[in-house]
Amino acid sequence: MKRKKNQLLEGLLEIAENLQASGAYFGDYEIKGVEGLEEFSRTMKDMESKGDNIVHEVMVELNRSLITPLDQEDILTLAEALDSVLDCMEEASAFFYMYNYIHLDKYVEAFRHHIKDCTAEICPCIRHLAERNLVNIKKHTVKIKTMEEECDTIEREAIHDLFQVEKDPLRLIKYKDIYHILESVVDGCQDVAKELDSIVMKNA
């Protein structure tokens, strides 16, 4: 017999689907001029606001649910971790706009590629969770961990090269800020993966 869908798990899936769509937009958007930066930042803000609304709906449902499919604390922590990733992406797009960062270097493009892929790996994890198919989550969280480690290396190489070639102190600060916030997005994805692994262990 097919299991009845749970509103809380479906809400988490909706958050993850919005996160995946946001990650794809963040990774693929082609920035052309200052107007492009403004559109990029504005669209990411809209996606972040949509995510906030879904998280709020999940919190309301969690507060009124007497019986939950997972520990209430786990649902809350996972929802907040997912939301934090999108918050960081929106903040990164705001940095691009505030700093007029038009010419993206190879390191930023590498970060954007990994962010797109990490958010794409999160979504099937939450889908497996909603379907109570916990055994298939681990293969995705392992991929996220691998990409997070790769981004650690990207950040170190980017900052090393930056201090070798950049003489303008203001540009140096701007680039370093951007590298850091992009790394924070991937770190956030890793936090989601860790929470998912913890949920799997508790409910295996």
C-alpha positions as CSV (number, residue, x, y, z in Angstrom):
1,M,0.0,0.0,0.0
2,K,1.3,3.4,-0.9
3,R,2.3,5.6,2.1
4,K,0.4,8.8,2.7
5,K,2.5,11.8,2.1
6,N,3.6,13.7,5.2
7,Q,3.2,17.5,5.0
8,L,6.4,18.2,7.0
9,L,8.5,16.0,4.7
10,E,6.8,17.4,1.6
11,G,7.6,20.9,3.0
12,L,11.2,20.0,3.4
13,L,11.2,18.7,-0.2
14,E,9.7,22.0,-1.4
15,I,12.5,23.9,0.3
16,A,15.1,21.6,-1.3
17,E,13.5,22.0,-4.8
18,N,13.6,25.8,-4.5
19,L,17.2,25.5,-3.3
20,Q,18.1,23.4,-6.3
21,A,16.5,25.8,-8.7
22,S,18.3,28.7,-7.0
23,G,21.6,26.9,-7.2
24,A,21.1,26.2,-10.9
25,Y,20.3,29.9,-11.5
26,F,23.3,31.0,-9.4
27,G,25.6,28.7,-11.3
28,D,24.4,29.3,-14.8
29,Y,23.5,33.0,-14.9
30,E,25.7,34.9,-17.4
31,I,26.6,38.3,-15.9
32,K,26.7,41.0,-18.6
33,G,27.4,44.5,-17.2
34,V,26.1,46.3,-14.1
35,E,22.5,45.8,-15.2
36,G,23.1,42.0,-15.2
37,L,24.5,42.2,-11.7
38,E,21.3,44.0,-10.5
39,E,19.1,41.4,-12.1
40,F,21.1,38.6,-10.7
41,S,20.9,40.0,-7.2
42,R,17.2,40.8,-7.5
43,T,16.3,37.3,-8.7
44,M,18.3,35.6,-6.0
45,K,16.6,37.8,-3.4
46,D,13.2,36.7,-4.8
47,M,14.3,33.0,-4.6
48,E,15.5,33.6,-1.1
49,S,12.2,35.2,-0.1
50,K,10.3,32.3,-1.5
51,G,12.5,29.9,0.5
52,D,11.8,31.9,3.7
53,N,8.1,31.6,3.1
54,I,8.3,27.8,2.6
55,V,10.4,27.5,5.8
56,H,7.8,29.5,7.7
57,E,5.1,27.2,6.5
58,V,7.1,24.2,7.7
59,M,7.6,25.8,11.1
60,V,3.9,26.5,11.4
61,E,3.1,22.8,10.5
62,L,5.8,21.6,12.9
63,N,4.3,23.6,15.8
64,R,0.8,22.2,15.3
65,S,1.9,18.6,14.7
66,L,1.5,16.2,17.6
67,I,3.2,13.3,15.8
68,T,6.1,13.9,13.4
69,P,7.9,11.5,11.0
70,L,11.3,12.5,12.5
71,D,12.3,14.2,15.7
72,Q,11.0,17.7,15.8
73,E,14.5,19.0,16.5
74,D,15.9,17.2,13.4
75,I,13.2,18.7,11.2
76,L,13.9,22.2,12.5
77,T,17.7,21.8,12.2
78,L,17.4,20.5,8.6
79,A,15.0,23.2,7.5
80,E,17.2,25.9,9.0
81,A,20.3,24.3,7.4
82,L,18.7,24.3,3.9
83,D,17.5,27.9,4.4
84,S,21.1,28.9,5.4
85,V,22.5,27.7,2.1
86,L,20.1,29.9,0.1
87,D,20.7,32.8,2.5
88,C,24.5,32.5,1.7
89,M,23.8,32.4,-2.1
90,E,21.7,35.5,-1.9
91,E,24.4,37.2,0.1
92,A,27.0,36.2,-2.5
93,S,24.8,37.7,-5.3
94,A,24.5,40.9,-3.2
95,F,28.3,41.1,-2.9
96,F,28.6,40.7,-6.7
97,Y,26.3,43.7,-7.1
98,M,27.7,45.9,-4.3
99,Y,31.3,45.3,-5.6
100,N,30.4,45.7,-9.3
101,Y,32.0,42.3,-9.8
102,I,31.5,41.7,-13.5
103,H,34.5,39.8,-14.7
104,L,34.3,36.5,-13.0
105,D,37.7,34.7,-12.7
106,K,38.3,30.9,-13.0
107,Y,38.0,30.4,-9.3
108,V,34.6,32.1,-9.0
109,E,33.4,30.1,-11.9
110,A,34.7,26.9,-10.2
111,F,32.8,27.8,-7.0
112,R,29.6,28.5,-9.0
113,H,29.9,25.1,-10.7
114,H,30.3,23.3,-7.4
115,I,27.5,25.3,-5.8
116,K,25.1,24.2,-8.6
117,D,26.2,20.6,-8.2
118,C,26.0,20.6,-4.4
119,T,22.5,21.9,-4.4
120,A,21.5,19.4,-7.1
121,E,22.8,16.6,-4.8
122,I,20.8,17.9,-1.8
123,C,17.5,17.7,-3.5
124,P,17.4,13.9,-4.1
125,C,18.5,13.4,-0.5
126,I,15.4,15.2,0.7
127,R,13.3,13.3,-1.8
128,H,14.6,10.0,-0.5
129,L,13.9,11.3,3.0
130,A,10.3,12.1,2.1
131,E,9.9,8.7,0.6
132,R,11.5,7.1,3.7
133,N,14.2,5.7,1.5
134,L,17.1,6.4,3.8
135,V,19.5,3.9,2.4
136,N,20.0,6.0,-0.8
137,I,20.9,9.2,1.0
138,K,24.5,8.4,1.8
139,K,25.8,8.3,-1.8
140,H,24.7,11.9,-2.3
141,T,26.1,13.2,1.0
142,V,29.4,11.6,0.2
143,K,29.5,13.6,-3.1
144,I,28.7,16.8,-1.3
145,K,31.6,16.2,1.2
146,T,33.9,15.6,-1.7
147,M,32.9,18.8,-3.4
148,E,33.3,20.7,-0.2
149,E,36.9,19.5,0.1
150,E,37.6,20.5,-3.5
151,C,36.2,24.0,-2.7
152,D,38.6,24.3,0.3
153,T,41.4,23.7,-2.2
154,I,39.9,26.2,-4.6
155,E,39.7,28.9,-2.0
156,R,43.3,28.4,-0.8
157,E,44.6,28.5,-4.4
158,A,42.5,31.6,-5.2
159,I,43.7,33.5,-2.2
160,H,47.3,32.5,-2.8
161,D,47.1,33.7,-6.4
162,L,45.3,36.8,-5.4
163,F,48.1,37.9,-3.0
164,Q,50.7,37.2,-5.7
165,V,49.2,39.3,-8.5
166,E,46.8,41.9,-7.0
167,K,48.4,45.2,-6.1
168,D,45.2,47.2,-5.5
169,P,44.3,46.8,-1.8
170,L,40.6,47.5,-2.4
171,R,40.3,44.9,-5.2
172,L,42.2,42.5,-3.0
173,I,39.6,42.9,-0.2
174,K,36.7,42.6,-2.6
175,Y,38.0,39.4,-4.2
176,K,38.9,37.8,-0.8
177,D,35.4,38.6,0.5
178,I,33.8,37.0,-2.6
179,Y,35.9,33.9,-2.3
180,H,35.0,33.5,1.3
181,I,31.3,33.9,0.9
182,L,31.2,31.4,-2.0
183,E,33.1,28.9,0.2
184,S,30.5,29.5,2.9
185,V,27.8,28.4,0.5
186,V,29.5,25.1,0.0
187,D,30.2,24.8,3.7
188,G,26.4,25.2,4.2
189,C,25.7,22.4,1.8
190,Q,28.1,20.2,3.9
191,D,26.2,21.2,7.1
192,V,23.0,19.9,5.4
193,A,24.8,16.7,4.4
194,K,26.0,16.2,8.0
195,E,22.5,16.7,9.4
196,L,21.1,14.2,6.8
197,D,23.7,11.6,7.8
198,S,22.8,12.1,11.5
199,I,19.1,11.6,10.7
200,V,19.9,8.4,8.7
201,M,21.9,7.1,11.7
202,K,19.0,7.8,14.1
203,N,16.3,6.3,12.0
204,A,18.1,3.4,10.3
